[in-house]
């Protein structure tokens, strides 16, 4: 699913200009997540093999809106908030459309153009970047996409 950050900046940072591509978390720290992302890594299930992964693109916008595209068509969409002060950093996302209101709770780690993202749908937030069989947790690695 998705990521970008929104939040309420403190009075001291409210007057500052926000750099392009950055969003603000609840504590006003810049979080560089707004971007198109492609999933990398191994297959999650036999149905989601390497060819399937090539079809997936996750677009995160500066206002926290996001979409997951499969072959260029919107498969999922929603709105998210980020808290980079927690350990591990967290994302709370609310799905829109057919799954309106469903919560996706995530943890993430951003290093350069690589984004580790581990999430569950309708369950407790993951505490580690792992997907154990039957847990309902999906662990993914995304790569920032430029000029696509």
Backbone as JSON, one array per atom type, in Angstrom:
{
  "sequence": "XXXXXXXXXXXXXXXXXXXXXXXXXXXXXXXXXXXXXXXXXXXXXXXXXXXXXXXXXXXXXXXXXXXXXXXXXXXXXXXXXXXXXXXXXXXXXXXXXXXXXXXXXXXXXXXXXXXXXXXXXXXXXXXXXXXXXXXXXXXXXXXXXXXX",
  "N": [[0.84, -1.16, 0.0], [0.5, 2.32, 0.72], [2.34, 5.59, 1.27], [3.14, 8.86, 2.42], [3.39, 12.05, 3.86], [1.46, 13.91, 6.16], [0.48, 16.55, 8.31], [0.31, 18.63, 11.26], [2.05, 21.49, 11.4], [4.24, 22.95, 13.87], [3.82, 26.15, 15.55], [6.19, 27.58, 15.31], [7.35, 26.54, 13.01], [5.44, 26.86, 11.11], [5.49, 29.13, 9.52], [7.63, 28.74, 7.9], [8.92, 27.99, 4.66], [8.08, 25.12, 2.89], [10.23, 22.74, 1.48], [10.2, 21.63, -1.93], [8.83, 18.43, -2.59], [8.92, 17.53, -0.02], [7.21, 16.63, 2.97], [5.35, 17.32, 5.95], [5.58, 15.96, 9.17], [3.77, 15.12, 12.18], [5.41, 16.26, 14.09], [6.7, 18.24, 12.75], [9.03, 17.52, 11.38], [10.84, 17.15, 8.35], [9.95, 14.74, 5.92], [11.0, 12.72, 3.46], [9.19, 11.29, 1.34], [7.36, 11.57, -0.7], [6.84, 10.52, -3.87], [7.07, 8.53, -6.89], [7.22, 4.99, -6.53], [8.77, 1.82, -7.1], [8.24, -1.59, -6.59], [10.61, -3.81, -5.25], [12.53, -6.84, -4.99], [11.88, -10.2, -3.75], [9.32, -12.62, -4.68], [6.11, -12.5, -3.15], [4.05, -14.36, -3.01], [3.26, -17.34, -4.95], [1.55, -16.36, -6.94], [2.28, -13.75, -7.01], [4.76, -13.12, -8.45], [8.07, -12.3, -9.83], [7.45, -11.08, -12.3], [4.92, -10.04, -11.78], [5.56, -8.16, -9.79], [6.87, -6.21, -11.27], [4.78, -4.87, -12.43], [3.69, -3.26, -10.54], [3.27, -0.08, -9.08], [3.77, 2.39, -6.69], [2.49, 5.38, -5.82], [3.14, 8.21, -4.05], [1.91, 11.17, -2.83], [2.56, 14.65, -2.05], [0.62, 15.62, -0.29], [-0.15, 13.48, 1.21], [-1.89, 11.76, 0.0], [-2.2, 8.68, -1.77], [-1.61, 6.14, -4.27], [-1.81, 2.82, -5.47], [-0.73, 1.38, -8.32], [-1.5, -1.06, -10.77], [-0.29, -2.34, -13.62], [-0.66, 0.26, -14.61], [-3.24, 0.95, -13.83], [-5.41, 2.1, -11.25], [-5.33, 0.32, -8.32], [-5.46, 0.34, -5.53], [-6.12, 2.98, -3.2], [-5.64, 5.83, -1.06], [-5.17, 7.72, 1.98], [-2.53, 8.97, 3.97], [-0.63, 9.28, 7.05], [2.44, 10.1, 8.62], [4.77, 9.19, 11.15], [7.78, 10.01, 12.0], [9.13, 10.03, 14.39], [8.81, 7.85, 15.98], [10.08, 4.6, 16.92], [10.29, 1.58, 15.38], [9.89, 3.94, 12.61], [6.61, 5.12, 11.74], [3.62, 4.6, 9.72], [0.31, 5.5, 9.2], [-2.44, 4.58, 7.43], [-5.41, 5.21, 5.68], [-7.67, 3.45, 3.79], [-9.37, 4.18, 0.69], [-12.24, 4.23, -1.5], [-13.51, 1.06, -2.57], [-12.77, -0.2, -0.21], [-13.19, 1.6, 1.79], [-12.19, 3.39, 4.63], [-10.82, 1.27, 5.86], [-8.05, 0.45, 7.85], [-4.55, 0.6, 7.39], [-1.72, -0.33, 8.92], [1.62, 0.52, 9.36], [5.23, 0.12, 9.35], [8.27, 1.84, 8.58], [11.36, 2.41, 6.79], [13.61, 4.64, 5.5], [16.21, 4.94, 3.28], [18.19, 6.77, 1.42], [17.32, 6.22, -1.87], [15.87, 3.97, -1.33], [13.18, 2.27, 0.13], [12.03, 0.64, 2.85], [9.2, -1.15, 3.76], [6.75, -2.32, 5.84], [3.69, -3.85, 6.45], [0.33, -4.28, 7.78], [-3.1, -5.18, 7.29], [-5.91, -4.13, 8.86], [-5.05, -5.23, 11.27], [-2.81, -5.53, 14.16], [-0.03, -3.24, 14.27], [3.01, -4.04, 12.57], [6.11, -4.93, 14.2], [8.62, -5.44, 13.41], [10.69, -5.76, 10.46], [9.57, -8.08, 8.79], [7.99, -10.96, 7.31], [6.09, -13.36, 8.36], [4.83, -16.61, 7.71], [1.36, -16.83, 7.46], [0.92, -14.64, 9.11], [-0.2, -12.33, 8.08], [1.24, -10.13, 7.56], [2.97, -7.98, 5.38], [6.04, -7.54, 3.96], [8.03, -5.31, 2.27], [10.31, -3.97, -0.18], [10.97, -0.95, -1.7], [11.95, 0.99, -4.54], [12.88, 4.25, -5.34], [11.46, 5.89, -8.13], [12.51, 7.55, -10.96], [11.76, 9.8, -13.58], [9.69, 8.29, -14.9]],
  "CA": [[0.0, 0.0, 0.0], [1.15, 3.56, 0.48], [3.01, 6.48, 2.19], [3.55, 10.27, 2.3], [3.11, 12.51, 5.21], [0.77, 15.16, 6.4], [0.48, 16.81, 9.74], [0.14, 20.01, 11.66], [3.33, 22.02, 11.83], [4.21, 23.79, 15.06], [3.76, 27.57, 15.2], [7.51, 28.07, 14.93], [7.71, 26.1, 11.67], [4.33, 27.1, 10.21], [5.8, 30.2, 8.59], [8.73, 28.34, 7.04], [8.54, 27.42, 3.38], [8.34, 23.69, 2.8], [10.91, 22.43, 0.25], [9.47, 20.76, -2.85], [9.07, 17.0, -2.39], [8.91, 17.21, 1.4], [5.96, 16.79, 3.68], [5.62, 17.51, 7.37], [4.97, 15.02, 10.1], [3.14, 15.77, 13.31], [6.38, 17.03, 14.85], [7.28, 19.19, 11.8], [10.26, 17.06, 10.74], [10.6, 16.8, 6.96], [10.04, 13.32, 5.59], [11.06, 12.67, 2.0], [8.54, 10.08, 0.85], [6.52, 11.81, -1.87], [7.55, 10.05, -5.06], [6.65, 7.21, -7.37], [8.08, 3.91, -6.05], [8.59, 0.49, -7.69], [8.55, -2.65, -5.64], [11.78, -4.63, -5.56], [12.66, -7.98, -4.1], [11.38, -11.51, -4.16], [7.88, -12.81, -4.74], [5.39, -12.67, -1.89], [3.35, -15.62, -3.18], [3.45, -17.79, -6.34], [0.8, -15.48, -7.84], [2.95, -12.45, -7.04], [6.15, -13.41, -8.81], [8.86, -11.16, -10.29], [6.72, -10.39, -13.36], [3.85, -9.28, -11.12], [6.16, -7.02, -9.09], [7.2, -5.19, -12.27], [3.55, -4.18, -12.8], [3.21, -2.48, -9.41], [3.88, 1.22, -8.8], [3.14, 3.06, -5.56], [2.7, 6.82, -5.96], [2.85, 8.96, -2.83], [1.87, 12.6, -3.12], [2.97, 15.5, -0.93], [-0.47, 15.85, 0.67], [-0.45, 12.24, 1.89], [-2.68, 10.88, -0.86], [-1.38, 7.68, -2.44], [-2.26, 5.16, -5.14], [-1.04, 1.68, -5.94], [-1.13, 1.07, -9.69], [-1.12, -2.35, -11.35], [-0.38, -2.11, -15.07], [-1.12, 1.61, -14.86], [-4.6, 1.15, -13.35], [-5.49, 2.23, -9.8], [-5.8, -0.87, -7.62], [-5.76, 0.81, -4.18], [-5.8, 4.39, -2.97], [-5.96, 6.23, 0.3], [-4.5, 8.89, 2.56], [-1.71, 8.5, 5.08], [0.16, 10.17, 7.89], [3.72, 9.51, 8.98], [5.39, 9.65, 12.39], [9.19, 9.61, 11.96], [9.73, 10.09, 15.72], [8.69, 6.54, 16.62], [11.1, 3.6, 16.57], [10.57, 2.12, 14.05], [9.02, 5.0, 12.09], [5.3, 4.54, 11.43], [2.67, 5.17, 8.77], [-1.08, 5.12, 9.36], [-3.08, 4.84, 6.16], [-6.82, 4.86, 5.59], [-8.03, 3.15, 2.42], [-10.53, 4.82, 0.09], [-12.88, 3.4, -2.53], [-14.24, -0.15, -2.15], [-12.37, -0.57, 1.15], [-13.26, 2.87, 2.52], [-12.04, 3.38, 6.08], [-9.95, 0.2, 6.35], [-6.75, 0.97, 8.27], [-3.32, -0.11, 7.1], [-0.71, 0.13, 9.87], [2.92, 0.2, 8.78], [6.51, 0.67, 9.79], [9.08, 2.09, 7.39], [12.73, 2.89, 6.91], [14.01, 5.29, 4.26], [17.65, 5.14, 3.12], [18.42, 7.22, 0.05], [16.2, 5.93, -2.76], [15.29, 2.68, -0.95], [12.16, 2.38, 1.16], [11.53, -0.6, 3.43], [7.83, -0.9, 4.21], [6.13, -3.53, 6.36], [2.35, -3.43, 6.85], [-0.79, -5.2, 7.97], [-4.4, -4.57, 7.02], [-6.89, -4.47, 9.87], [-4.42, -5.96, 12.37], [-1.83, -4.74, 14.89], [1.11, -2.78, 13.51], [4.22, -4.86, 12.69], [7.16, -4.36, 15.05], [9.89, -5.75, 12.75], [10.58, -5.9, 9.01], [9.54, -9.51, 8.46], [6.7, -11.53, 6.94], [6.01, -14.77, 8.73], [3.71, -17.31, 7.11], [0.11, -16.77, 8.21], [0.84, -13.47, 9.99], [-0.91, -11.23, 7.45], [2.18, -9.02, 7.43], [3.66, -7.92, 4.09], [7.29, -6.79, 4.05], [8.43, -4.96, 0.91], [11.34, -2.97, -0.42], [10.66, -0.16, -2.87], [13.01, 1.83, -5.08], [12.33, 5.5, -5.9], [11.46, 5.88, -9.59], [12.68, 8.86, -11.55], [11.5, 9.88, -15.02], [8.91, 7.14, -15.4]],
  "C": [[0.89, 1.23, 0.0], [1.74, 4.36, 1.59], [3.14, 7.9, 1.68], [3.13, 10.85, 3.61], [2.32, 13.79, 5.2], [0.81, 15.39, 7.89], [0.3, 18.28, 10.02], [1.48, 20.54, 12.14], [3.18, 22.87, 13.08], [4.19, 25.25, 14.62], [5.1, 28.08, 14.72], [7.88, 27.66, 13.51], [6.62, 26.4, 10.66], [4.64, 28.17, 9.18], [6.94, 29.84, 7.64], [8.2, 27.76, 5.74], [8.97, 25.97, 3.34], [9.04, 23.4, 1.48], [10.07, 21.5, -0.63], [9.83, 19.3, -2.61], [9.08, 16.59, -0.93], [7.5, 17.38, 1.95], [6.29, 16.88, 5.15], [4.9, 16.47, 8.19], [4.37, 15.82, 11.24], [4.12, 16.62, 14.12], [7.17, 18.01, 13.96], [8.61, 18.77, 11.22], [9.98, 16.73, 9.28], [10.81, 15.31, 6.73], [9.98, 13.23, 4.07], [10.5, 11.35, 1.49], [7.74, 10.32, -0.42], [7.32, 11.51, -3.13], [6.81, 8.86, -5.64], [7.68, 6.17, -6.92], [7.75, 2.63, -6.78], [9.01, -0.53, -6.67], [9.72, -3.47, -6.15], [11.77, -5.84, -4.65], [12.02, -9.23, -4.64], [9.86, -11.58, -4.11], [7.31, -13.01, -3.35], [4.68, -14.02, -1.89], [3.6, -16.1, -4.61], [2.71, -16.9, -7.35], [1.46, -14.11, -7.98], [4.44, -12.65, -7.26], [6.84, -12.15, -9.32], [8.16, -10.39, -11.4], [5.6, -9.52, -12.78], [4.44, -8.02, -10.47], [6.5, -5.88, -10.04], [5.98, -4.35, -12.64], [3.09, -3.19, -11.73], [4.0, -1.18, -9.26], [3.07, 1.86, -7.68], [3.48, 4.54, -5.67], [2.23, 7.51, -4.69], [2.95, 10.44, -3.16], [2.18, 13.4, -1.86], [1.88, 15.71, 0.11], [-0.87, 14.59, 1.43], [-1.34, 11.3, 1.1], [-1.74, 9.9, -1.55], [-2.25, 6.78, -3.3], [-1.28, 4.03, -5.4], [-1.6, 1.35, -7.32], [-0.66, -0.33, -10.06], [-1.36, -2.21, -12.84], [-0.99, -0.75, -15.4], [-2.53, 1.92, -14.39], [-4.62, 1.18, -11.83], [-6.09, 0.96, -9.21], [-6.24, -0.51, -6.2], [-5.43, 2.29, -4.12], [-6.2, 4.74, -1.54], [-5.21, 7.49, 0.69], [-3.72, 8.42, 3.77], [-1.06, 9.62, 5.84], [1.38, 9.38, 8.36], [4.17, 10.05, 10.33], [6.83, 9.15, 12.41], [9.86, 9.64, 13.33], [9.66, 8.75, 16.44], [9.8, 5.62, 16.14], [10.44, 2.24, 16.52], [9.54, 3.18, 13.65], [7.72, 4.36, 11.62], [4.53, 5.33, 10.37], [1.3, 4.62, 9.13], [-1.79, 5.53, 8.08], [-4.53, 4.37, 6.19], [-7.16, 4.66, 4.11], [-9.27, 3.91, 1.99], [-11.14, 3.84, -0.92], [-13.64, 2.23, -1.94], [-13.94, -0.55, -0.71], [-12.34, 0.65, 2.06], [-13.15, 2.68, 4.03], [-11.16, 2.28, 6.64], [-8.58, 0.79, 6.67], [-5.62, 0.02, 7.89], [-2.26, 0.48, 8.02], [0.65, -0.39, 9.43], [4.07, 0.7, 9.63], [7.32, 0.9, 8.52], [10.48, 2.54, 7.77], [13.13, 3.42, 5.54], [15.52, 5.51, 4.28], [17.9, 5.49, 1.67], [17.18, 6.99, -0.79], [15.58, 4.56, -2.49], [14.35, 2.87, 0.23], [11.74, 0.98, 1.6], [10.18, -0.29, 4.04], [7.21, -2.23, 4.62], [4.76, -3.15, 6.91], [1.42, -4.61, 7.1], [-2.07, -4.44, 7.66], [-5.37, -5.07, 8.08], [-6.35, -5.27, 11.04], [-3.47, -5.01, 13.11], [-0.66, -4.39, 13.99], [2.29, -3.75, 13.66], [5.24, -4.16, 13.59], [8.54, -4.61, 14.45], [9.63, -5.91, 11.24], [10.69, -7.37, 8.64], [8.11, -9.91, 8.12], [6.72, -13.01, 7.27], [4.75, -15.37, 8.12], [2.48, -17.24, 8.04], [-0.06, -15.54, 9.07], [-0.02, -12.35, 9.41], [-0.05, -10.0, 7.27], [2.89, -9.11, 6.08], [4.87, -7.0, 4.26], [7.79, -6.56, 2.63], [9.59, -3.98, 0.91], [10.99, -2.28, -1.73], [11.87, 0.67, -3.27], [12.34, 3.06, -5.68], [12.5, 5.47, -7.43], [11.58, 7.31, -10.08], [12.39, 8.77, -13.05], [10.74, 8.69, -15.56], [7.49, 7.54, -15.65]]
}
